[in-house]
Amino acid sequence: MTKTIKIKLLINKVHASLLKEMSKEYINSVNALVQSMVDLGKSITYSSKDFSANLPSAVKAQCTLDAKSIYTKHKKGVTKTIAVLKKPVCVWNNQNYSIGDGNISFPVWTGKSQRITFKAEITDEQKQLLQGKLGTLRITQKSGKWIAQIAMEIAEKESSGDKAMGVDLGLKVPAVVATEDGKVKFAGNGRQNKYIRRKNKSKRRKLGKAKKLNAIKKLKDKEQRWMKDQDHKISRQIVSFAVQNSISEIKLEKLANIRSTARTSRKNEKNFHTWSFYRLAQYIEYKAHLEGIKVEYVNPAYTSQTCPSCGKHNKAKDRNYKCACGYKAHRDLVGARNIINAPVTDGNSLSA
């Protein structure tokens, strides 16, 4: 299984300028090499000595590999047109960078090839994943931040389980899990999540009145890191619960266009539009795959309204679900139980 780990680099203006110039030089070199192959009408294996560029030799060598890959894909009909790199990026192979405790080291061009160590925000989970086989390192800029993208080959286990499990995602309770043999787990703390976002919103309002824009940006970044950490913890709890209960298949709601189709109360609307259901679902999916557990997406229609006992539709009052047949349970638990038997949708696209 291939997994791309994204790590934020903490760099100063001088280093940012170096990376910016290298990234532009990289895509210009790749595009020039591709064009030379187009002019000749054939794929050529260049070496780093065959062209001039203000890049370390290892990075120049990666340029030739990327250029050949782009041209070959076009010749084989994989792409209709020759790809032209536009977004600045720079790539190192796995033999030319190293990862330390809170830093990444790789060669850059400062008029000569020089190895520099950059501080980086590496989570404990990422540190654990980075113990595996490392692939290429891609450095790119996104929303003003420099991001290191590391490709990883992660070995998958084989699941010994034979049962299915449904997961209902929400706000008041981030995730409710139910297995087909009746086991239940509530994961995450919706009240805490809501409190943290409300608290940070109040701080941003005060900072905005004081026109402290940098402080607002730092606070927003801190909140995003906290939310990602919560998603990692919740997804880890869910997958660990699946392993403990011999689950071979996890079913999730396909939440495409949830923001425009779902209804929510006015007091929860802002929380609804700031929480990333997509990210949590993706974390569950890749952690499950590492354990050899299959993940499928189902149609979420009426999963919280259908009685698991008799099949009738009832609307829950607040969190409480009651049916005329006598069945009663937490509304999200009803959803999780119905997700187990809901029809699987085609594709795994989520845009929530």
C-alpha positions as MATLAB code, in Angstrom:
seq = 'MTKTIKIKLLINKVHASLLKEMSKEYINSVNALVQSMVDLGKSITYSSKDFSANLPSAVKAQCTLDAKSIYTKHKKGVTKTIAVLKKPVCVWNNQNYSIGDGNISFPVWTGKSQRITFKAEITDEQKQLLQGKLGTLRITQKSGKWIAQIAMEIAEKESSGDKAMGVDLGLKVPAVVATEDGKVKFAGNGRQNKYIRRKNKSKRRKLGKAKKLNAIKKLKDKEQRWMKDQDHKISRQIVSFAVQNSISEIKLEKLANIRSTARTSRKNEKNFHTWSFYRLAQYIEYKAHLEGIKVEYVNPAYTSQTCPSCGKHNKAKDRNYKCACGYKAHRDLVGARNIINAPVTDGNSLSA';
ca = [
       0.000    0.000    0.000;
       1.370    3.434   -0.968;
       0.722    6.275    1.467;
       1.802    9.914    1.098;
       2.747   11.560    4.372;
       2.489   15.357    4.433;
       4.765   17.231    6.815;
       4.871   20.990    7.377;
       8.346   22.541    7.180;
       9.247   25.334    9.617;
      11.629   27.516    7.636;
      12.921   31.095    7.598;
      12.701   33.584    4.703;
      16.183   32.744    3.387;
      15.432   29.017    3.154;
      11.992   29.747    1.689;
      13.639   31.788   -1.069;
      16.074   28.924   -1.793;
      13.262   26.392   -2.102;
      11.218   28.726   -4.290;
      14.070   29.217   -6.756;
      14.884   25.487   -6.786;
      11.243   24.556   -7.391;
      11.011   26.868  -10.394;
      14.321   25.570  -11.739;
      13.104   21.995  -11.302;
       9.877   22.320  -13.307;
      11.622   24.390  -15.986;
      14.279   21.678  -16.362;
      11.693   18.864  -16.540;
       9.611   20.747  -19.116;
      12.724   21.455  -21.235;
      13.768   17.781  -21.174;
      10.269   16.659  -22.156;
      10.231   19.132  -25.033;
      13.570   17.815  -26.311;
      12.083   14.289  -26.395;
       9.045   15.615  -28.265;
      11.310   17.296  -30.818;
      13.297   14.079  -31.325;
      10.161   11.926  -31.295;
      11.557    9.365  -28.879;
      12.276    8.731  -25.213;
      15.854    9.445  -24.131;
      17.673    8.453  -20.951;
      19.490   11.646  -19.994;
      22.078   11.902  -17.255;
      22.565   14.871  -14.946;
      25.625   15.834  -17.024;
      23.576   16.237  -20.199;
      21.933   19.524  -19.181;
      22.689   22.576  -17.076;
      20.569   23.567  -14.069;
      21.120   25.265  -10.733;
      20.255   22.106   -8.823;
      22.178   19.456   -6.828;
      23.180   16.514   -9.023;
      20.791   14.174   -7.192;
      17.866   16.489   -7.940;
      18.964   16.827  -11.586;
      18.931   13.055  -11.849;
      15.342   13.049  -10.561;
      14.467   15.635  -13.232;
      15.476   13.174  -15.960;
      13.335   10.409  -14.435;
      10.267   12.651  -14.200;
      10.733   13.934  -17.754;
      11.036   10.427  -19.173;
       7.960    9.309  -17.219;
       5.856   12.208  -18.583;
       6.899   11.537  -22.179;
       6.464    7.735  -21.906;
       2.944    8.063  -20.479;
       1.959   10.230  -23.438;
       3.470    7.873  -26.013;
       1.648    4.904  -24.454;
      -1.641    6.790  -24.589;
      -2.012    7.124  -20.826;
      -2.314   10.910  -21.252;
      -3.892   12.611  -24.287;
      -1.540   15.581  -24.187;
       2.014   16.155  -23.024;
       1.870   17.215  -19.378;
       3.478   20.571  -18.618;
       4.519   21.215  -15.035;
       3.260   24.576  -13.799;
       3.147   24.340  -10.024;
       6.662   24.745   -8.570;
       7.901   21.522   -7.002;
      11.212   19.826   -6.297;
      11.867   16.098   -5.840;
      14.589   14.061   -4.109;
      14.931   10.273   -4.272;
      15.011    8.210   -1.073;
      18.831    8.070   -0.981;
      19.268   11.836   -0.802;
      17.307   12.901    2.246;
      17.061   11.825    5.870;
      14.497   12.302    8.617;
      15.476   13.071   12.193;
      13.595   13.919   15.371;
      11.569   16.928   14.220;
      13.625   17.684   11.118;
      14.292   16.695    7.497;
      17.704   17.042    5.852;
      18.352   17.238    2.089;
      20.738   18.956   -0.385;
      19.797   22.367   -1.836;
      21.467   24.775   -4.275;
      23.171   27.845   -2.756;
      25.555   28.439   -5.651;
      26.793   24.946   -4.894;
      25.213   21.778   -3.535;
      24.818   22.114    0.228;
      22.940   19.893    2.662;
      20.608   21.780    5.025;
      18.512   20.508    7.920;
      14.989   21.958    8.082;
      12.782   21.893   11.177;
       9.495   20.069   10.615;
       6.211   19.309   12.407;
       6.197   15.509   12.563;
       3.428   13.866   14.607;
       3.972   10.701   16.648;
       1.824    8.744   14.188;
       3.892   10.010   11.241;
       7.090    9.040   13.064;
       5.751    5.519   13.392;
       4.811    5.311    9.703;
       8.183    6.719    8.650;
       9.884    3.633   10.070;
       8.895    1.798    6.870;
      10.356    1.933    3.376;
      10.751    5.556    2.265;
       9.987    6.691   -1.287;
      10.580   10.040   -2.982;
      10.491   13.376   -1.171;
       8.485   16.169   -2.845;
       8.729   19.742   -1.572;
       5.955   22.102   -2.632;
       4.270   25.266   -1.410;
       0.587   25.272   -0.495;
      -1.294   28.299    0.854;
       2.008   29.960    1.735;
       3.272   26.914    3.658;
       6.107   24.638    2.588;
       5.062   21.001    2.677;
       7.221   17.874    2.478;
       5.363   14.988    0.833;
       6.971   11.606    1.457;
       5.798    8.508   -0.417;
       5.742    5.388    1.751;
       5.363    1.709    0.973;
       3.425    0.325    3.935;
       2.932   -3.395    4.384;
      -0.662   -4.488    4.903;
      -1.729   -7.255    7.268;
      -4.244   -9.952    6.482;
      -7.429   -9.732    8.515;
      -8.463  -12.920   10.281;
     -11.932  -11.539   11.003;
     -15.224  -12.482    9.373;
     -17.677   -9.817   10.596;
     -18.909   -6.406    9.389;
     -19.095   -3.115   11.284;
     -21.010    0.125   10.623;
     -19.746    3.624   11.516;
     -22.055    6.655   11.811;
     -20.217   10.017   11.695;
     -21.658   13.130   13.328;
     -21.065   16.296   15.357;
     -22.428   15.707   18.866;
     -20.911   12.235   18.782;
     -18.063   12.210   16.203;
     -18.394    8.460   15.555;
     -20.715    5.690   16.704;
     -19.675    2.126   15.894;
     -21.812   -1.016   15.823;
     -20.830   -4.569   14.891;
     -23.179   -7.131   13.407;
     -22.979   -9.198   16.599;
     -24.159   -6.311   18.811;
     -20.915   -4.691   20.059;
     -21.074   -0.870   20.358;
     -18.540    1.949   20.768;
     -18.943    5.745   20.992;
     -15.742    7.525   19.859;
     -14.758   11.161   20.317;
     -16.146   14.048   22.361;
     -18.422   16.344   20.366;
     -18.970   18.755   23.273;
     -15.226   19.229   23.699;
     -14.771   19.798   19.958;
     -17.527   22.410   19.966;
     -16.056   24.151   23.041;
     -12.560   24.369   21.516;
     -13.867   25.858   18.263;
     -16.115   28.326   20.098;
     -13.228   29.367   22.364;
     -10.868   29.913   19.416;
     -13.542   31.824   17.507;
     -13.872   34.226   20.444;
     -10.083   34.692   20.566;
      -9.948   35.386   16.806;
     -12.689   38.000   17.139;
     -10.679   39.859   19.808;
      -7.455   39.571   17.776;
      -9.311   40.850   14.713;
     -10.429   43.978   16.545;
      -6.803   44.504   17.586;
      -5.761   43.871   13.935;
      -3.254   41.184   14.955;
      -3.403   39.238   11.694;
      -0.339   37.054   12.313;
      -1.723   35.971   15.676;
      -5.042   35.055   14.007;
      -3.217   32.922   11.429;
      -1.197   31.120   14.125;
      -4.339   30.422   16.152;
      -6.130   29.062   13.073;
      -3.177   26.776   12.282;
      -3.138   25.572   15.899;
      -6.865   24.762   15.737;
      -6.418   22.841   12.472;
      -3.608   20.777   14.012;
      -5.837   20.034   17.005;
      -8.722   18.935   14.752;
      -6.431   16.653   12.736;
      -5.109   15.140   15.949;
      -8.690   14.446   17.093;
      -9.441   12.720   13.775;
      -6.317   10.570   14.155;
      -7.298    9.563   17.699;
     -10.911    8.771   16.749;
      -9.914    6.766   13.674;
      -7.338    4.842   15.714;
      -9.983    3.961   18.325;
     -12.365    2.745   15.615;
      -9.833    0.552   13.833;
      -8.475   -0.839   17.124;
     -12.063   -1.725   18.094;
     -12.465   -3.460   14.722;
      -9.298   -5.518   15.240;
     -10.348   -6.498   18.784;
     -13.727   -7.719   17.502;
     -12.445   -9.685   14.464;
     -13.939   -7.287   11.899;
     -13.097   -7.912    8.235;
     -15.198   -5.090    6.746;
     -15.971   -1.529    7.870;
     -18.881    0.310    6.280;
     -18.968    4.111    6.206;
     -21.529    6.578    4.895;
     -20.692    8.059    1.512;
     -20.863   11.715    2.466;
     -20.634   13.345   -0.985;
     -22.053   16.904   -0.974;
     -23.104   16.545    2.678;
     -22.693   20.273    3.310;
     -25.298   21.197    0.697;
     -27.745   18.310    1.251;
     -27.825   17.706    5.004;
     -29.971   19.737    7.398;
     -28.670   20.919   10.748;
     -29.709   23.287   13.497;
     -28.624   26.910   13.405;
     -26.518   26.532   16.556;
     -24.582   23.620   15.001;
     -24.280   25.074   11.500;
     -20.825   26.629   11.923;
     -19.427   23.463   13.543;
     -20.948   21.411   10.726;
     -19.201   23.456    8.043;
     -15.783   23.524    9.766;
     -15.470   19.823   10.633;
     -13.878   17.596    7.989;
     -15.918   14.402    7.705;
     -13.877   13.532    4.615;
     -10.574   13.635    6.510;
     -11.889   11.431    9.331;
     -13.231    8.904    6.813;
      -9.878    8.857    5.000;
      -7.990    8.293    8.269;
     -10.293    5.384    9.113;
      -9.818    3.943    5.624;
      -6.027    3.949    5.496;
      -5.645    2.699    9.087;
      -8.110   -0.101    8.324;
      -6.201   -1.076    5.183;
      -3.009   -1.388    7.233;
      -4.810   -4.028    9.302;
      -6.137   -5.797    6.203;
      -9.694   -4.614    6.852;
     -11.841   -3.771    3.835;
     -13.654   -0.404    3.779;
     -16.840    0.180    1.775;
     -19.097    3.224    1.415;
     -22.877    3.014    1.609;
     -25.829    5.234    0.779;
     -26.642    7.143    4.020;
     -30.299    7.804    3.107;
     -32.679    7.111    6.043;
     -30.032    5.206    8.043;
     -30.942    7.218   11.165;
     -34.710    6.945   10.579;
     -35.204    3.268    9.750;
     -35.997    0.918   12.616;
     -33.405   -1.907   12.671;
     -36.059   -4.206   14.146;
     -39.157   -3.735   11.956;
     -37.981   -1.496    9.116;
     -40.441    1.366    9.697;
     -39.342    5.010    9.322;
     -39.445    7.240   12.397;
     -37.877   10.615   13.126;
     -35.820   10.737   16.294;
     -36.492   13.335   18.986;
     -33.136   14.910   19.756;
     -30.835   11.894   20.300;
     -33.582    9.423   21.228;
     -35.064    7.059   18.668;
     -38.303    5.195   19.429;
     -40.405    2.929   17.228;
     -43.995    1.708   17.679;
     -42.656   -1.869   17.694;
     -40.922   -1.137   21.000;
     -37.374   -0.673   19.679;
     -35.494    2.298   21.153;
     -31.860    3.423   21.030;
     -29.530    6.384   20.516;
     -30.221    7.902   17.095;
     -26.619    7.583   15.880;
     -26.475    3.985   17.075;
     -29.543    3.277   14.923;
     -27.639    4.806   11.999;
     -24.543    2.670   12.642;
     -26.616   -0.530   12.819;
     -28.444    0.275    9.587;
     -25.183    1.159    7.809;
     -24.060   -2.470    8.222;
     -26.851   -3.620    5.883;
     -27.143   -0.500    3.680;
     -26.443   -0.858   -0.097;
     -22.864   -0.205   -1.154;
     -22.352    2.742   -3.526;
     -19.970    2.750   -6.465;
     -16.703    4.632   -6.018;
     -15.183    6.092   -2.867;
     -15.489    9.791   -3.648;
     -16.251   11.968   -0.654;
     -16.396   15.753   -0.884;
     -17.449   16.630    2.635;
];
